């Protein structure tokens, strides 16, 4: 997290879940804060990283499912 006046920048990992599949991907957020309230919120992410997160999550779910059948 970094700030300069009313502008705040964040880098974080978001996780979206669908069933047993969790997709964790990088997000950069820009906020403007005035009088203690967020007045502007923009998020940015990379589509390649987002897509690969679903591949990684699906692979992990598949492997976990195969292991539980043993």
C-alpha positions as YAML, in Angstrom:
chain: A
units: angstrom
residues:
- id: 1
  name: UNK
  ca: [0.00, 0.00, 0.00]
- id: 2
  name: UNK
  ca: [1.27, 3.46, -0.91]
- id: 3
  name: UNK
  ca: [-0.36, 6.85, -0.83]
- id: 4
  name: UNK
  ca: [0.20, 10.36, -2.10]
- id: 5
  name: UNK
  ca: [-2.43, 12.82, -0.94]
- id: 6
  name: UNK
  ca: [-5.88, 11.40, -1.69]
- id: 7
  name: UNK
  ca: [-4.55, 8.65, -4.01]
- id: 8
  name: UNK
  ca: [-3.90, 5.18, -2.59]
- id: 9
  name: UNK
  ca: [-2.30, 2.32, -4.54]
- id: 10
  name: UNK
  ca: [-2.63, -1.32, -3.49]
- id: 11
  name: UNK
  ca: [-1.25, -4.61, -4.76]
- id: 12
  name: UNK
  ca: [-3.01, -7.74, -3.63]
- id: 13
  name: UNK
  ca: [-3.96, -11.28, -4.53]
- id: 14
  name: UNK
  ca: [-7.67, -11.87, -5.13]
- id: 15
  name: UNK
  ca: [-9.19, -15.35, -5.04]
- id: 16
  name: UNK
  ca: [-12.29, -16.33, -6.99]
- id: 17
  name: UNK
  ca: [-13.88, -19.69, -6.16]
- id: 18
  name: UNK
  ca: [-16.24, -21.77, -8.25]
- id: 19
  name: UNK
  ca: [-17.05, -25.12, -6.69]
- id: 20
  name: UNK
  ca: [-13.77, -26.74, -5.70]
- id: 21
  name: UNK
  ca: [-11.70, -24.54, -8.03]
- id: 22
  name: UNK
  ca: [-9.91, -21.53, -6.50]
- id: 23
  name: UNK
  ca: [-8.23, -19.03, -8.85]
- id: 24
  name: UNK
  ca: [-5.73, -16.69, -7.16]
- id: 25
  name: UNK
  ca: [-4.44, -13.79, -9.27]
- id: 26
  name: UNK
  ca: [-2.63, -10.45, -8.86]
- id: 27
  name: UNK
  ca: [-4.61, -7.21, -8.77]
- id: 28
  name: UNK
  ca: [-3.47, -3.57, -8.55]
- id: 29
  name: UNK
  ca: [-6.02, -1.14, -7.14]
- id: 30
  name: UNK
  ca: [-6.15, 2.66, -7.28]
- id: 31
  name: UNK
  ca: [-8.35, 4.52, -4.81]
- id: 32
  name: UNK
  ca: [-9.08, 8.17, -4.22]
- id: 33
  name: UNK
  ca: [-10.14, 9.05, -0.69]
- id: 34
  name: UNK
  ca: [-11.85, 12.31, 0.22]
- id: 35
  name: UNK
  ca: [-13.24, 13.11, 3.69]
- id: 36
  name: UNK
  ca: [-12.56, 9.52, 4.79]
- id: 37
  name: UNK
  ca: [-14.59, 7.98, 1.97]
- id: 38
  name: UNK
  ca: [-13.52, 6.19, -1.20]
- id: 39
  name: UNK
  ca: [-14.68, 8.33, -4.11]
- id: 40
  name: UNK
  ca: [-12.94, 6.42, -6.92]
- id: 41
  name: UNK
  ca: [-11.94, 2.74, -7.15]
- id: 42
  name: UNK
  ca: [-10.20, 1.16, -10.12]
- id: 43
  name: UNK
  ca: [-8.71, -2.33, -10.28]
- id: 44
  name: UNK
  ca: [-6.29, -3.62, -12.89]
- id: 45
  name: UNK
  ca: [-5.14, -7.16, -13.55]
- id: 46
  name: UNK
  ca: [-3.36, -9.15, -16.23]
- id: 47
  name: UNK
  ca: [-5.61, -11.39, -18.35]
- id: 48
  name: UNK
  ca: [-2.83, -13.96, -18.83]
- id: 49
  name: UNK
  ca: [-2.28, -14.25, -15.07]
- id: 50
  name: UNK
  ca: [-6.06, -14.41, -14.53]
- id: 51
  name: UNK
  ca: [-6.42, -17.21, -17.11]
- id: 52
  name: UNK
  ca: [-3.48, -19.17, -15.74]
- id: 53
  name: UNK
  ca: [-4.95, -18.88, -12.24]
- id: 54
  name: UNK
  ca: [-7.99, -20.87, -13.44]
- id: 55
  name: UNK
  ca: [-5.73, -23.47, -15.06]
- id: 56
  name: UNK
  ca: [-3.70, -23.81, -11.83]
- id: 57
  name: UNK
  ca: [-6.83, -23.95, -9.69]
- id: 58
  name: UNK
  ca: [-8.50, -26.52, -11.95]
- id: 59
  name: UNK
  ca: [-5.39, -28.68, -11.96]
- id: 60
  name: UNK
  ca: [-5.17, -28.59, -8.14]
- id: 61
  name: UNK
  ca: [-8.87, -29.49, -7.83]
- id: 62
  name: UNK
  ca: [-8.47, -32.35, -10.31]
- id: 63
  name: UNK
  ca: [-5.45, -33.77, -8.48]
- id: 64
  name: UNK
  ca: [-7.21, -33.46, -5.10]
- id: 65
  name: UNK
  ca: [-10.24, -35.27, -6.55]
- id: 66
  name: UNK
  ca: [-8.11, -38.08, -7.92]
- id: 67
  name: UNK
  ca: [-6.30, -38.50, -4.60]
- id: 68
  name: UNK
  ca: [-9.56, -38.66, -2.65]
- id: 69
  name: UNK
  ca: [-10.75, -41.58, -4.81]
- id: 70
  name: UNK
  ca: [-7.86, -43.80, -3.71]
...
